[in-house]
Amino acid sequence: MSRQDGLLEGAAFLRDRVSCEPRVGLVLGSGLGQIADLIEDAVAVPYADVPHLRASTALGHAGRFVCGLLSGVPVICMQGRLHPYEGYTAEEVVYPIRLMRQLGAERLLTTNASGGINTSYRVGDLVLISDHINLMGGNPLTGRVGETGGIVTPDMSKAYPEHLRAVAREVARGQGVTLREGVYIGVLGPSFETPAEIRAFRTLGADLVGMSTVYEVIAAVEMGMEVLGISLVTNMAAGVLDQPISGEEVMQVGARRAALLTSLIRNIVAEL
């Protein structure tokens, strides 16, 4: 079976089980899955049930699609994502993004838990992603041939379009929420970075570091989706503070800031 045939099969399976045609796709990162609880008329479909879709094994990822209405907007939500560090290929990681696009989603709002490289950041900060650096060791478009032949090579110069970031800024101002802005660098993981790596990433111009998001955004741009990315700084990156880093800290900060981020995303979706 070709990749396209597999995608059509997976999309048909979901279409038979959900009641809405989504306009917006949401990706909820580590500790941020509570946003899905606000979706009205929700229908949940576990990843394990969807043909050709891998299961999510990461801590704090429920591993299911939730489809319904958020702020009156039809959405499909990934309650948890897939990561290369789980042993999945780049194409497997972005398969759910392709499914959301196949179902009709035109915009992607992706969230993640990240480490703060920028020393002006603090744990708990919300950061609008303005650009990214791909150090994940691969690309989901490798070997992908376009409809007219030839390898697909989309323009990534405006992966996070300014007009969507302007919407997020305006919503944040209206809520009295401080929304920082910065460059996200994606790495493979699953180990946290070393202090030397963080110093190198800072030299490259990165403000945030994480183990997700980049593949999803590349695939979304290739499919013509507009992307808005928001990071929650759940820890300061290695060497910024003289303290250990743990996955438990990531989850705890996510839980503490979930209400604020949930409110922000709900109001942003209403404007998309």
ChimeraX commands (.cxc) that place a marker at each C-alpha (Angstrom):
marker #1 position 0.00,0.00,0.00 radius 0.5
marker #1 position 1.30,3.47,-0.93 radius 0.5
marker #1 position 1.64,6.24,1.64 radius 0.5
marker #1 position -1.22,8.12,-0.04 radius 0.5
marker #1 position -3.50,5.07,0.07 radius 0.5
marker #1 position -2.67,4.60,3.75 radius 0.5
marker #1 position -3.47,8.25,4.45 radius 0.5
marker #1 position -6.81,8.00,2.68 radius 0.5
marker #1 position -7.65,4.84,4.63 radius 0.5
marker #1 position -6.81,6.48,7.96 radius 0.5
marker #1 position -8.77,9.62,7.09 radius 0.5
marker #1 position -11.80,7.59,6.02 radius 0.5
marker #1 position -11.69,5.70,9.34 radius 0.5
marker #1 position -11.70,8.97,11.30 radius 0.5
marker #1 position -14.34,10.58,9.11 radius 0.5
marker #1 position -16.70,7.71,9.90 radius 0.5
marker #1 position -16.28,8.35,13.64 radius 0.5
marker #1 position -16.22,12.12,14.08 radius 0.5
marker #1 position -19.09,14.49,13.51 radius 0.5
marker #1 position -17.33,17.67,12.39 radius 0.5
marker #1 position -15.14,18.86,9.54 radius 0.5
marker #1 position -12.33,20.61,11.42 radius 0.5
marker #1 position -11.04,24.04,10.47 radius 0.5
marker #1 position -8.21,24.04,13.00 radius 0.5
marker #1 position -5.88,21.28,14.14 radius 0.5
marker #1 position -4.45,21.42,17.66 radius 0.5
marker #1 position -1.37,19.62,18.97 radius 0.5
marker #1 position -1.14,19.44,22.75 radius 0.5
marker #1 position 2.32,18.88,24.23 radius 0.5
marker #1 position 3.54,17.37,27.50 radius 0.5
marker #1 position 1.28,18.24,30.41 radius 0.5
marker #1 position -1.03,20.35,28.23 radius 0.5
marker #1 position -3.69,17.78,27.37 radius 0.5
marker #1 position -6.33,19.45,29.58 radius 0.5
marker #1 position -7.19,21.80,26.74 radius 0.5
marker #1 position -9.06,18.92,25.11 radius 0.5
marker #1 position -11.47,18.84,28.06 radius 0.5
marker #1 position -13.03,22.13,26.83 radius 0.5
marker #1 position -14.02,20.71,23.45 radius 0.5
marker #1 position -17.82,20.49,23.15 radius 0.5
marker #1 position -19.70,17.64,21.46 radius 0.5
marker #1 position -16.38,15.83,21.67 radius 0.5
marker #1 position -15.67,12.51,20.03 radius 0.5
marker #1 position -12.41,10.80,21.05 radius 0.5
marker #1 position -10.58,8.24,18.94 radius 0.5
marker #1 position -7.47,6.51,20.35 radius 0.5
marker #1 position -4.45,6.57,18.06 radius 0.5
marker #1 position -4.17,2.81,18.42 radius 0.5
marker #1 position -7.52,2.40,16.63 radius 0.5
marker #1 position -6.58,4.44,13.55 radius 0.5
marker #1 position -5.07,2.48,10.63 radius 0.5
marker #1 position -1.32,3.04,10.19 radius 0.5
marker #1 position -1.09,5.43,13.19 radius 0.5
marker #1 position 1.43,4.66,15.91 radius 0.5
marker #1 position 0.63,4.77,19.62 radius 0.5
marker #1 position 1.96,7.56,21.83 radius 0.5
marker #1 position 4.25,6.27,24.59 radius 0.5
marker #1 position 5.55,9.57,26.04 radius 0.5
marker #1 position 4.79,10.63,29.61 radius 0.5
marker #1 position 1.71,12.87,29.85 radius 0.5
marker #1 position 0.41,12.09,26.36 radius 0.5
marker #1 position -3.07,10.51,26.26 radius 0.5
marker #1 position -2.57,9.40,22.66 radius 0.5
marker #1 position -5.93,10.15,21.05 radius 0.5
marker #1 position -7.72,12.48,18.67 radius 0.5
marker #1 position -10.53,14.62,20.09 radius 0.5
marker #1 position -12.84,16.26,17.58 radius 0.5
marker #1 position -15.61,18.79,18.29 radius 0.5
marker #1 position -16.17,22.50,18.90 radius 0.5
marker #1 position -13.81,24.87,20.72 radius 0.5
marker #1 position -15.09,28.44,21.03 radius 0.5
marker #1 position -17.62,27.52,18.37 radius 0.5
marker #1 position -14.89,26.52,15.91 radius 0.5
marker #1 position -14.73,22.92,14.63 radius 0.5
marker #1 position -11.37,21.51,15.68 radius 0.5
marker #1 position -9.49,18.25,15.76 radius 0.5
marker #1 position -7.09,17.94,18.65 radius 0.5
marker #1 position -4.09,15.68,19.13 radius 0.5
marker #1 position -4.14,14.95,22.86 radius 0.5
marker #1 position -0.49,13.99,22.89 radius 0.5
marker #1 position 1.91,13.70,19.98 radius 0.5
marker #1 position 4.47,11.29,18.53 radius 0.5
marker #1 position 8.24,11.82,18.81 radius 0.5
marker #1 position 11.25,10.45,16.94 radius 0.5
marker #1 position 12.77,9.47,20.30 radius 0.5
marker #1 position 9.97,6.92,20.68 radius 0.5
marker #1 position 11.57,5.10,17.78 radius 0.5
marker #1 position 9.26,6.47,15.10 radius 0.5
marker #1 position 10.33,7.72,11.69 radius 0.5
marker #1 position 9.82,11.33,10.68 radius 0.5
marker #1 position 6.97,10.27,8.37 radius 0.5
marker #1 position 5.27,8.34,11.19 radius 0.5
marker #1 position 5.56,11.38,13.47 radius 0.5
marker #1 position 3.73,13.64,11.01 radius 0.5
marker #1 position 1.12,11.11,9.88 radius 0.5
marker #1 position -1.48,12.52,12.32 radius 0.5
marker #1 position -0.83,16.03,10.97 radius 0.5
marker #1 position -1.50,14.73,7.48 radius 0.5
marker #1 position -4.71,13.11,8.74 radius 0.5
marker #1 position -5.92,16.40,10.21 radius 0.5
marker #1 position -5.22,18.17,6.94 radius 0.5
marker #1 position -6.98,15.42,4.99 radius 0.5
marker #1 position -10.06,15.92,7.18 radius 0.5
marker #1 position -10.11,19.62,6.31 radius 0.5
marker #1 position -8.00,21.50,8.88 radius 0.5
marker #1 position -6.45,24.57,7.25 radius 0.5
marker #1 position -4.56,25.89,10.27 radius 0.5
marker #1 position -2.40,24.18,12.86 radius 0.5
marker #1 position -1.97,25.46,16.41 radius 0.5
marker #1 position 0.83,23.49,18.01 radius 0.5
marker #1 position 1.97,23.66,21.62 radius 0.5
marker #1 position 4.94,22.17,23.42 radius 0.5
marker #1 position 6.82,22.06,26.68 radius 0.5
marker #1 position 10.29,23.50,26.20 radius 0.5
marker #1 position 13.52,24.37,27.93 radius 0.5
marker #1 position 14.41,28.03,28.21 radius 0.5
marker #1 position 17.74,28.90,26.59 radius 0.5
marker #1 position 17.22,32.66,26.61 radius 0.5
marker #1 position 18.40,33.77,30.04 radius 0.5
marker #1 position 15.69,36.44,30.24 radius 0.5
marker #1 position 13.03,33.71,30.25 radius 0.5
marker #1 position 11.59,32.23,33.42 radius 0.5
marker #1 position 9.92,28.89,34.13 radius 0.5
marker #1 position 6.23,29.25,33.33 radius 0.5
marker #1 position 6.69,31.79,30.53 radius 0.5
marker #1 position 4.57,31.45,27.39 radius 0.5
marker #1 position 6.55,32.02,24.20 radius 0.5
marker #1 position 5.25,32.55,20.69 radius 0.5
marker #1 position 7.44,30.66,18.22 radius 0.5
marker #1 position 8.72,33.02,15.52 radius 0.5
marker #1 position 10.97,30.49,13.74 radius 0.5
marker #1 position 12.71,27.18,14.31 radius 0.5
marker #1 position 16.02,25.41,13.81 radius 0.5
marker #1 position 15.91,21.75,12.80 radius 0.5
marker #1 position 18.56,19.70,14.61 radius 0.5
marker #1 position 16.39,16.61,14.88 radius 0.5
marker #1 position 18.51,14.64,12.44 radius 0.5
marker #1 position 15.94,14.20,9.68 radius 0.5
marker #1 position 13.09,15.69,7.70 radius 0.5
marker #1 position 9.59,14.27,7.09 radius 0.5
marker #1 position 9.80,15.25,3.43 radius 0.5
marker #1 position 12.87,13.12,2.67 radius 0.5
marker #1 position 12.11,11.11,-0.45 radius 0.5
marker #1 position 8.65,12.62,-0.82 radius 0.5
marker #1 position 7.76,13.19,-4.47 radius 0.5
marker #1 position 5.31,15.90,-5.48 radius 0.5
marker #1 position 2.32,15.51,-7.77 radius 0.5
marker #1 position 4.25,16.81,-10.77 radius 0.5
marker #1 position 7.38,14.79,-9.98 radius 0.5
marker #1 position 10.53,15.76,-8.15 radius 0.5
marker #1 position 11.26,15.96,-4.44 radius 0.5
marker #1 position 9.00,18.31,-2.47 radius 0.5
marker #1 position 10.90,21.44,-1.36 radius 0.5
marker #1 position 8.52,23.91,0.33 radius 0.5
marker #1 position 9.54,27.45,1.26 radius 0.5
marker #1 position 10.01,27.61,5.05 radius 0.5
marker #1 position 10.82,31.33,5.27 radius 0.5
marker #1 position 7.36,32.10,6.68 radius 0.5
marker #1 position 6.58,28.88,8.51 radius 0.5
marker #1 position 5.02,30.86,11.38 radius 0.5
marker #1 position 3.20,33.68,9.55 radius 0.5
marker #1 position 3.18,37.11,11.11 radius 0.5
marker #1 position -0.56,37.65,10.75 radius 0.5
marker #1 position -1.31,34.64,12.97 radius 0.5
marker #1 position 1.27,35.72,15.53 radius 0.5
marker #1 position -0.39,39.15,15.53 radius 0.5
marker #1 position -3.70,37.48,16.43 radius 0.5
marker #1 position -2.02,35.68,19.33 radius 0.5
marker #1 position -0.40,38.88,20.59 radius 0.5
marker #1 position -3.70,40.75,20.49 radius 0.5
marker #1 position -5.55,38.00,22.35 radius 0.5
marker #1 position -2.78,37.84,24.96 radius 0.5
marker #1 position -2.93,41.60,25.47 radius 0.5
marker #1 position -6.67,41.41,25.95 radius 0.5
marker #1 position -6.19,38.81,28.68 radius 0.5
marker #1 position -3.33,40.66,30.30 radius 0.5
marker #1 position -1.02,37.74,29.50 radius 0.5
marker #1 position 2.69,38.28,28.84 radius 0.5
marker #1 position 3.54,36.45,25.62 radius 0.5
marker #1 position 7.22,36.38,24.77 radius 0.5
marker #1 position 8.56,35.52,21.31 radius 0.5
marker #1 position 11.53,33.46,20.22 radius 0.5
marker #1 position 13.23,30.80,18.10 radius 0.5
marker #1 position 12.67,27.13,18.92 radius 0.5
marker #1 position 15.39,24.56,18.26 radius 0.5
marker #1 position 14.27,20.96,17.85 radius 0.5
marker #1 position 16.57,18.10,18.90 radius 0.5
marker #1 position 16.13,14.34,18.85 radius 0.5
marker #1 position 16.19,13.49,22.58 radius 0.5
marker #1 position 15.17,11.65,24.68 radius 0.5
marker #1 position 18.04,12.76,26.94 radius 0.5
marker #1 position 18.04,16.37,28.02 radius 0.5
marker #1 position 20.80,18.53,26.54 radius 0.5
marker #1 position 24.23,19.16,28.02 radius 0.5
marker #1 position 25.31,22.64,29.15 radius 0.5
marker #1 position 27.79,22.76,26.24 radius 0.5
marker #1 position 25.01,21.97,23.76 radius 0.5
marker #1 position 22.85,24.73,25.23 radius 0.5
marker #1 position 25.68,27.24,24.89 radius 0.5
marker #1 position 26.06,26.19,21.26 radius 0.5
marker #1 position 22.34,26.50,20.62 radius 0.5
marker #1 position 22.33,29.99,22.13 radius 0.5
marker #1 position 25.13,30.95,19.74 radius 0.5
marker #1 position 22.97,29.67,16.87 radius 0.5
marker #1 position 20.19,32.04,17.91 radius 0.5
marker #1 position 17.85,29.67,19.73 radius 0.5
marker #1 position 15.70,30.84,22.64 radius 0.5
marker #1 position 13.94,27.53,23.35 radius 0.5
marker #1 position 14.77,23.85,23.02 radius 0.5
marker #1 position 12.53,20.82,22.72 radius 0.5
marker #1 position 12.14,17.38,21.18 radius 0.5
marker #1 position 9.06,17.91,18.99 radius 0.5
marker #1 position 7.12,20.38,16.81 radius 0.5
marker #1 position 9.65,20.90,14.00 radius 0.5
marker #1 position 8.67,17.86,11.92 radius 0.5
marker #1 position 4.99,18.67,12.39 radius 0.5
marker #1 position 5.47,22.24,11.18 radius 0.5
marker #1 position 7.49,21.18,8.12 radius 0.5
marker #1 position 4.76,18.76,7.06 radius 0.5
marker #1 position 2.02,21.31,7.74 radius 0.5
marker #1 position 3.73,23.95,5.61 radius 0.5
marker #1 position 4.25,21.45,2.80 radius 0.5
marker #1 position 0.49,20.74,2.83 radius 0.5
marker #1 position -0.43,24.43,2.75 radius 0.5
marker #1 position -1.46,24.80,6.39 radius 0.5
marker #1 position -0.83,28.00,8.32 radius 0.5
marker #1 position 0.93,27.41,11.63 radius 0.5
marker #1 position 0.89,29.08,15.02 radius 0.5
marker #1 position 3.24,27.70,17.68 radius 0.5
marker #1 position 3.25,28.38,21.43 radius 0.5
marker #1 position 5.83,27.02,23.88 radius 0.5
marker #1 position 5.48,26.75,27.64 radius 0.5
marker #1 position 8.87,27.08,29.34 radius 0.5
marker #1 position 8.70,24.18,31.80 radius 0.5
marker #1 position 12.37,24.27,32.79 radius 0.5
marker #1 position 15.45,26.33,32.20 radius 0.5
marker #1 position 17.84,24.50,29.88 radius 0.5
marker #1 position 20.98,22.76,31.14 radius 0.5
marker #1 position 23.58,25.11,32.60 radius 0.5
marker #1 position 21.25,28.12,32.85 radius 0.5
marker #1 position 20.51,27.26,36.47 radius 0.5
marker #1 position 22.57,25.11,38.81 radius 0.5
marker #1 position 19.90,22.46,39.29 radius 0.5
marker #1 position 18.93,19.11,37.74 radius 0.5
marker #1 position 16.30,18.74,35.01 radius 0.5
marker #1 position 13.59,16.09,35.16 radius 0.5
marker #1 position 10.52,14.99,33.25 radius 0.5
marker #1 position 8.53,15.35,36.46 radius 0.5
marker #1 position 9.33,19.07,36.55 radius 0.5
marker #1 position 8.01,19.42,33.01 radius 0.5
marker #1 position 4.70,17.83,33.99 radius 0.5
marker #1 position 4.35,19.86,37.19 radius 0.5
marker #1 position 4.88,23.21,35.46 radius 0.5
marker #1 position 2.49,22.17,32.70 radius 0.5
marker #1 position -0.17,21.44,35.30 radius 0.5
marker #1 position 0.38,24.77,37.07 radius 0.5
marker #1 position 0.12,26.84,33.89 radius 0.5
marker #1 position -2.53,24.74,32.15 radius 0.5
marker #1 position -5.44,27.04,33.04 radius 0.5
marker #1 position -3.72,30.13,31.64 radius 0.5
marker #1 position -2.61,28.44,28.44 radius 0.5
marker #1 position -6.02,26.82,28.02 radius 0.5
marker #1 position -7.76,30.18,28.25 radius 0.5
marker #1 position -5.31,31.74,25.81 radius 0.5
marker #1 position -5.70,28.98,23.23 radius 0.5
marker #1 position -9.48,28.95,23.52 radius 0.5
marker #1 position -9.59,32.68,22.76 radius 0.5
marker #1 position -7.01,32.42,19.95 radius 0.5
marker #1 position -8.99,29.66,18.25 radius 0.5
marker #1 position -12.08,31.89,18.33 radius 0.5
marker #1 position -10.14,34.41,16.19 radius 0.5
marker #1 position -8.62,31.96,13.69 radius 0.5
marker link #1:1,2 radius 0.2
marker link #1:2,3 radius 0.2
marker link #1:3,4 radius 0.2
marker link #1:4,5 radius 0.2
marker link #1:5,6 radius 0.2
marker link #1:6,7 radius 0.2
marker link #1:7,8 radius 0.2
marker link #1:8,9 radius 0.2
marker link #1:9,10 radius 0.2
marker link #1:10,11 radius 0.2
marker link #1:11,12 radius 0.2
marker link #1:12,13 radius 0.2
marker link #1:13,14 radius 0.2
marker link #1:14,15 radius 0.2
marker link #1:15,16 radius 0.2
marker link #1:16,17 radius 0.2
marker link #1:17,18 radius 0.2
marker link #1:18,19 radius 0.2
marker link #1:19,20 radius 0.2
marker link #1:20,21 radius 0.2
marker link #1:21,22 radius 0.2
marker link #1:22,23 radius 0.2
marker link #1:23,24 radius 0.2
marker link #1:24,25 radius 0.2
marker link #1:25,26 radius 0.2
marker link #1:26,27 radius 0.2
marker link #1:27,28 radius 0.2
marker link #1:28,29 radius 0.2
marker link #1:29,30 radius 0.2
marker link #1:30,31 radius 0.2
marker link #1:31,32 radius 0.2
marker link #1:32,33 radius 0.2
marker link #1:33,34 radius 0.2
marker link #1:34,35 radius 0.2
marker link #1:35,36 radius 0.2
marker link #1:36,37 radius 0.2
marker link #1:37,38 radius 0.2
marker link #1:38,39 radius 0.2
marker link #1:39,40 radius 0.2
marker link #1:40,41 radius 0.2
marker link #1:41,42 radius 0.2
marker link #1:42,43 radius 0.2
marker link #1:43,44 radius 0.2
marker link #1:44,45 radius 0.2
marker link #1:45,46 radius 0.2
marker link #1:46,47 radius 0.2
marker link #1:47,48 radius 0.2
marker link #1:48,49 radius 0.2
marker link #1:49,50 radius 0.2
marker link #1:50,51 radius 0.2
marker link #1:51,52 radius 0.2
marker link #1:52,53 radius 0.2
marker link #1:53,54 radius 0.2
marker link #1:54,55 radius 0.2
marker link #1:55,56 radius 0.2
marker link #1:56,57 radius 0.2
marker link #1:57,58 radius 0.2
marker link #1:58,59 radius 0.2
marker link #1:59,60 radius 0.2
marker link #1:60,61 radius 0.2
marker link #1:61,62 radius 0.2
marker link #1:62,63 radius 0.2
marker link #1:63,64 radius 0.2
marker link #1:64,65 radius 0.2
marker link #1:65,66 radius 0.2
marker link #1:66,67 radius 0.2
marker link #1:67,68 radius 0.2
marker link #1:68,69 radius 0.2
marker link #1:69,70 radius 0.2
marker link #1:70,71 radius 0.2
marker link #1:71,72 radius 0.2
marker link #1:72,73 radius 0.2
marker link #1:73,74 radius 0.2
marker link #1:74,75 radius 0.2
marker link #1:75,76 radius 0.2
marker link #1:76,77 radius 0.2
marker link #1:77,78 radius 0.2
marker link #1:78,79 radius 0.2
marker link #1:79,80 radius 0.2
marker link #1:80,81 radius 0.2
marker link #1:81,82 radius 0.2
marker link #1:82,83 radius 0.2
marker link #1:83,84 radius 0.2
marker link #1:84,85 radius 0.2
marker link #1:85,86 radius 0.2
marker link #1:86,87 radius 0.2
marker link #1:87,88 radius 0.2
marker link #1:88,89 radius 0.2
marker link #1:89,90 radius 0.2
marker link #1:90,91 radius 0.2
marker link #1:91,92 radius 0.2
marker link #1:92,93 radius 0.2
marker link #1:93,94 radius 0.2
marker link #1:94,95 radius 0.2
marker link #1:95,96 radius 0.2
marker link #1:96,97 radius 0.2
marker link #1:97,98 radius 0.2
marker link #1:98,99 radius 0.2
marker link #1:99,100 radius 0.2
marker link #1:100,101 radius 0.2
marker link #1:101,102 radius 0.2
marker link #1:102,103 radius 0.2
marker link #1:103,104 radius 0.2
marker link #1:104,105 radius 0.2
marker link #1:105,106 radius 0.2
marker link #1:106,107 radius 0.2
marker link #1:107,108 radius 0.2
marker link #1:108,109 radius 0.2
marker link #1:109,110 radius 0.2
marker link #1:110,111 radius 0.2
marker link #1:111,112 radius 0.2
marker link #1:112,113 radius 0.2
marker link #1:113,114 radius 0.2
marker link #1:114,115 radius 0.2
marker link #1:115,116 radius 0.2
marker link #1:116,117 radius 0.2
marker link #1:117,118 radius 0.2
marker link #1:118,119 radius 0.2
marker link #1:119,120 radius 0.2
marker link #1:120,121 radius 0.2
marker link #1:121,122 radius 0.2
marker link #1:122,123 radius 0.2
marker link #1:123,124 radius 0.2
marker link #1:124,125 radius 0.2
marker link #1:125,126 radius 0.2
marker link #1:126,127 radius 0.2
marker link #1:127,128 radius 0.2
marker link #1:128,129 radius 0.2
marker link #1:129,130 radius 0.2
marker link #1:130,131 radius 0.2
marker link #1:131,132 radius 0.2
marker link #1:132,133 radius 0.2
marker link #1:133,134 radius 0.2
marker link #1:134,135 radius 0.2
marker link #1:135,136 radius 0.2
marker link #1:136,137 radius 0.2
marker link #1:137,138 radius 0.2
marker link #1:138,139 radius 0.2
marker link #1:139,140 radius 0.2
marker link #1:140,141 radius 0.2
marker link #1:141,142 radius 0.2
marker link #1:142,143 radius 0.2
marker link #1:143,144 radius 0.2
marker link #1:144,145 radius 0.2
marker link #1:145,146 radius 0.2
marker link #1:146,147 radius 0.2
marker link #1:147,148 radius 0.2
marker link #1:148,149 radius 0.2
marker link #1:149,150 radius 0.2
marker link #1:150,151 radius 0.2
marker link #1:151,152 radius 0.2
marker link #1:152,153 radius 0.2
marker link #1:153,154 radius 0.2
marker link #1:154,155 radius 0.2
marker link #1:155,156 radius 0.2
marker link #1:156,157 radius 0.2
marker link #1:157,158 radius 0.2
marker link #1:158,159 radius 0.2
marker link #1:159,160 radius 0.2
marker link #1:160,161 radius 0.2
marker link #1:161,162 radius 0.2
marker link #1:162,163 radius 0.2
marker link #1:163,164 radius 0.2
marker link #1:164,165 radius 0.2
marker link #1:165,166 radius 0.2
marker link #1:166,167 radius 0.2
marker link #1:167,168 radius 0.2
marker link #1:168,169 radius 0.2
marker link #1:169,170 radius 0.2
marker link #1:170,171 radius 0.2
marker link #1:171,172 radius 0.2
marker link #1:172,173 radius 0.2
marker link #1:173,174 radius 0.2
marker link #1:174,175 radius 0.2
marker link #1:175,176 radius 0.2
marker link #1:176,177 radius 0.2
marker link #1:177,178 radius 0.2
marker link #1:178,179 radius 0.2
marker link #1:179,180 radius 0.2
marker link #1:180,181 radius 0.2
marker link #1:181,182 radius 0.2
marker link #1:182,183 radius 0.2
marker link #1:183,184 radius 0.2
marker link #1:184,185 radius 0.2
marker link #1:185,186 radius 0.2
marker link #1:186,187 radius 0.2
marker link #1:187,188 radius 0.2
marker link #1:188,189 radius 0.2
marker link #1:189,190 radius 0.2
marker link #1:190,191 radius 0.2
marker link #1:191,192 radius 0.2
marker link #1:192,193 radius 0.2
marker link #1:193,194 radius 0.2
marker link #1:194,195 radius 0.2
marker link #1:195,196 radius 0.2
marker link #1:196,197 radius 0.2
marker link #1:197,198 radius 0.2
marker link #1:198,199 radius 0.2
marker link #1:199,200 radius 0.2
marker link #1:200,201 radius 0.2
marker link #1:201,202 radius 0.2
marker link #1:202,203 radius 0.2
marker link #1:203,204 radius 0.2
marker link #1:204,205 radius 0.2
marker link #1:205,206 radius 0.2
marker link #1:206,207 radius 0.2
marker link #1:207,208 radius 0.2
marker link #1:208,209 radius 0.2
marker link #1:209,210 radius 0.2
marker link #1:210,211 radius 0.2
marker link #1:211,212 radius 0.2
marker link #1:212,213 radius 0.2
marker link #1:213,214 radius 0.2
marker link #1:214,215 radius 0.2
marker link #1:215,216 radius 0.2
marker link #1:216,217 radius 0.2
marker link #1:217,218 radius 0.2
marker link #1:218,219 radius 0.2
marker link #1:219,220 radius 0.2
marker link #1:220,221 radius 0.2
marker link #1:221,222 radius 0.2
marker link #1:222,223 radius 0.2
marker link #1:223,224 radius 0.2
marker link #1:224,225 radius 0.2
marker link #1:225,226 radius 0.2
marker link #1:226,227 radius 0.2
marker link #1:227,228 radius 0.2
marker link #1:228,229 radius 0.2
marker link #1:229,230 radius 0.2
marker link #1:230,231 radius 0.2
marker link #1:231,232 radius 0.2
marker link #1:232,233 radius 0.2
marker link #1:233,234 radius 0.2
marker link #1:234,235 radius 0.2
marker link #1:235,236 radius 0.2
marker link #1:236,237 radius 0.2
marker link #1:237,238 radius 0.2
marker link #1:238,239 radius 0.2
marker link #1:239,240 radius 0.2
marker link #1:240,241 radius 0.2
marker link #1:241,242 radius 0.2
marker link #1:242,243 radius 0.2
marker link #1:243,244 radius 0.2
marker link #1:244,245 radius 0.2
marker link #1:245,246 radius 0.2
marker link #1:246,247 radius 0.2
marker link #1:247,248 radius 0.2
marker link #1:248,249 radius 0.2
marker link #1:249,250 radius 0.2
marker link #1:250,251 radius 0.2
marker link #1:251,252 radius 0.2
marker link #1:252,253 radius 0.2
marker link #1:253,254 radius 0.2
marker link #1:254,255 radius 0.2
marker link #1:255,256 radius 0.2
marker link #1:256,257 radius 0.2
marker link #1:257,258 radius 0.2
marker link #1:258,259 radius 0.2
marker link #1:259,260 radius 0.2
marker link #1:260,261 radius 0.2
marker link #1:261,262 radius 0.2
marker link #1:262,263 radius 0.2
marker link #1:263,264 radius 0.2
marker link #1:264,265 radius 0.2
marker link #1:265,266 radius 0.2
marker link #1:266,267 radius 0.2
marker link #1:267,268 radius 0.2
marker link #1:268,269 radius 0.2
marker link #1:269,270 radius 0.2
marker link #1:270,271 radius 0.2
marker link #1:271,272 radius 0.2
view
